[in-house]
Amino acid sequence: MTPITSSIDTLKQINPVSYRYKNIASPGANNSLQWADDGQNHLGFIAHELREAIPSAVNGEKDAVTDVGGIQPQTLNVMPIVALLTSALQEAVAKIETLENRIVV
């Protein structure tokens, strides 16, 4: 077990985004959609960008396709993200407390 360090620096590298799903046809001739725009804005990350900062948070490969030509999406493992955010918050709180103590003295 090793403590997470430099969490704030890593946190600065990730890029949260707002996005909408695209209409993407399923492979084959049935005219169905593998992915459909649901009209909603979603919050998240672009997986291949997140992988650069937190490699263990992303599963799969960028632009991978299935055997029949469909999209094989990357998936996120949220636990490394939560651990990083918790550690970054702890670092920030420690810095705040140090500054508060300097003001009080």
C-alpha positions in Angstrom: 0.0 0.0 0.0 1.4 3.4 -1.0 -0.2 6.8 -0.3 -1.3 8.8 -3.3 0.9 11.9 -3.7 0.8 15.0 -6.0 -3.0 14.5 -6.4 -3.6 18.1 -7.2 -1.1 18.0 -10.0 -2.8 15.0 -11.5 -6.2 16.5 -11.0 -5.2 19.5 -13.1 -4.5 17.1 -16.0 -8.0 15.7 -16.3 -10.6 17.4 -18.5 -14.2 17.0 -17.4 -16.6 17.6 -20.3 -20.2 18.0 -21.2 -21.3 16.0 -24.2 -24.3 14.5 -26.1 -24.5 11.0 -27.6 -24.2 10.8 -31.4 -26.6 8.7 -33.6 -24.4 5.9 -34.7 -25.8 3.1 -36.8 -25.4 -0.6 -35.9 -23.4 -2.6 -38.3 -25.6 -4.6 -40.6 -28.7 -3.8 -42.7 -31.4 -3.4 -40.0 -31.1 0.4 -39.8 -31.0 0.3 -36.0 -28.8 2.5 -33.9 -25.9 1.2 -31.8 -25.9 4.6 -30.0 -28.6 7.3 -30.1 -28.8 10.9 -29.2 -31.1 11.0 -26.2 -31.4 14.8 -26.2 -29.6 15.0 -22.9 -26.3 16.7 -22.0 -24.1 14.3 -20.1 -21.1 15.0 -17.9 -18.0 12.8 -18.0 -14.5 12.4 -19.6 -13.0 11.5 -22.9 -11.6 8.1 -22.1 -8.4 8.3 -24.1 -7.6 11.8 -22.6 -8.3 10.5 -19.0 -6.1 7.5 -19.6 -3.1 9.9 -19.9 -3.6 11.2 -16.4 -5.1 8.1 -14.6 -4.3 5.0 -16.7 -6.1 2.6 -14.3 -9.4 4.5 -14.7 -9.8 3.4 -18.4 -10.5 0.0 -19.9 -10.3 -0.8 -23.6 -8.6 0.8 -26.5 -9.3 4.0 -28.3 -11.3 3.5 -31.6 -11.7 -0.2 -31.1 -14.3 -2.0 -33.1 -16.1 -5.3 -32.6 -15.8 -8.3 -35.0 -18.8 -7.1 -37.0 -17.6 -3.5 -37.3 -19.5 -1.9 -34.4 -18.0 0.4 -31.9 -16.3 -1.2 -28.9 -16.4 1.6 -26.4 -13.9 2.2 -23.7 -15.2 2.1 -20.2 -14.3 3.9 -17.0 -13.4 2.5 -13.7 -14.5 5.2 -11.3 -12.6 4.0 -8.2 -9.3 5.4 -9.3 -11.0 8.7 -10.1 -12.7 8.8 -6.6 -9.4 8.0 -4.9 -7.6 10.7 -6.8 -10.3 13.3 -6.0 -10.3 12.3 -2.3 -6.6 12.6 -2.1 -6.6 16.0 -4.0 -9.3 17.3 -1.6 -7.2 16.2 1.4 -4.2 18.0 0.0 -6.3 21.1 -0.6 -7.7 21.0 2.9 -4.2 20.7 4.4 -3.1 23.7 2.4 -6.1 25.7 3.5 -5.5 24.8 7.2 -1.8 25.8 6.9 -2.9 29.2 5.4 -5.6 29.6 8.1 -3.0 29.0 10.8 -0.6 31.6 9.3 -3.4 34.1 9.4 -4.4 33.4 13.0 -0.8 33.6 14.3 
